[in-house]
Amino acid sequence: MCGKRQEKLKKAIVEGTLLSVCDLCIEYGNAVVVEKPTIETKKIVQKEIEREEEKEIEVIIPGAGELIKKERERRKLKQEDLAKMLAEKTSTISAAEAGRANIPIQLARKFEQFFHIKLVTQGTQVEPPKKVKMTDPDLTIGDLIKYKGKKKG
């Protein structure tokens, strides 16, 4: 407050404002003791997650969209005509052929029946692990993402 330069100033509240003041000016306010916050350290707890076996699932073959388009063109059908025959939207047929969307298994089955082609096959999917050993050197970020996704679902 007075402007003196001192090495050790004290904190005081003077007229509602926290100030750093000298020993002489502290009498104009109320002294405040400011403690430094303590930082708590937490122990890291390692969790273990078990890995599960691969599971057989139905998957759409790669390039299914191109195969559907070739068959449709071979039969000289328009997308609109095919959509009507399969009771689907034209945009759904277009997206499936272009590969812009994942083809649902039910739709793939419709294409298989209509064109007499194979679009669905058996594949394997590794189930997200139930436990992951955090110290495992083979642990990947993908393992953690799969575990987190399974935990939410």
N, C-alpha and C positions, 0 to 999 in steps of 0.2 A: 504494500500500500504506500509506504513512504518512499520507495524507490531505492533503498539501500541495497547494495549488492552483498549478499552473505552466502556462505557456502551451505549453511543449513537453514532452510526455511521450514516452517510448520504450516500445516493445513488448518484453516479456520473458516467458519461460516460467518461472514459479515454481511448483514442486511439481506440474508437469503441467498448469498452467492458464496461458493466455495473458492477460497483464495489461498495462495501461498504467501505467508507473511513472516516478518522477522519477529524476534522476541518482544520488541517494544510495541509493535502493532497488534499483537495477538490479543491485547486487552480490549480492543474495539469489537471483537467478535467472540464466538465460542470455539474453542479448540476442538479439532476433530482428529481422531486416530484412524488412519487409513491403513488397513492391513492388506498385504498382497494376497491374492487368491491362491489357494493351494490346489494343485492339480492332482487328482486321484489317478493312480495307475491301476489298470485292471489286468488281471491275468488272462492270457489268451487260452481259451478252452478249445481243445481239438476234438472234433466230432468225427465219427466213423460212419461211412455210408457203405452198405453192401452193394455189390454189383450183381445184377440179375442176368439170367441167360437170355439168349436171343429168342424172339417170339415170331412165329410165322404169321404174316399178314398178307392181304391182297394189295397189290400195287399196280399202278398203270404203267405199261411199258414206255420207255423213252421213245419219243417221236410219234406218239399215238395221234397227235393232232394232224401231222402230215399224212399219216396212213388214212385217217378219216377223210381228209380232203381229197386224196387220190381216189378213194373208193367212190365218193360222191360225184366227182368229176367223171370217173369212168362210167358211171350210170347216167351221166348227163342230167343230174339234178341240180337245182338251185338250192341255196341255203334255206330260202323261204319254204320251198317244197319239202325239204328234209325235216325242217322244224315242224311243219304241220303233221307229217307222217309219224314223228316221234313224240308229238304233243309237247314240244319244247319251244322256247323263244328263239327267234332268229339270232339274237345277240348271243345266246348261249352256244349255239352251233358255231358262230363266228369266233367267239373267244376260245372254244375248244380246239378248233382247227388252227388258230393262230398261236396257240400255246400261251395266251395271255392269262389263263386261269387254270387252276388244277381241275382236272376233270373228275367229278364225283364218281364213285364206283357204280352207282345206279345208272348214271348216264352212260358210262362206258359199257355196261351190260346191254343197254338199249342199242348202242352202236354195234356191239358184237352180234346181237340177234339179227339186226337189220342187214348188216353187210356180210355176215358169216365170216368174221375175222376175229383174231385173238388180240385183245387189248389189256386184259387183266391177267396177271400172273402172281404166283406166290413169291413173296420176298421175305426178308428177315428184318426185324426191327429190334434194336437193342433197347430193352426197357431201361428207363432211368434208374440209376442205382438207388437202393434203399439206404445204404450206408457208404460213405466215402471216407477213406482214410486220408486225412489231410497231409500226412507225411509220405504218401505213396509217390515215388518219383515218376510214375506213369500217369498221374492225375493231370487232366487237361481242363482248360476253362470250359470246354464243351461238356465235360462230366458235371461240372458245377451248375451249368445252365440247365442241363437236363434234370438234375436233382431239384433245383429251385422250381422248375416248371411242374414237376410231379408233385412237389410239396404244396403248391398252390391249388392244383386240381384235385 
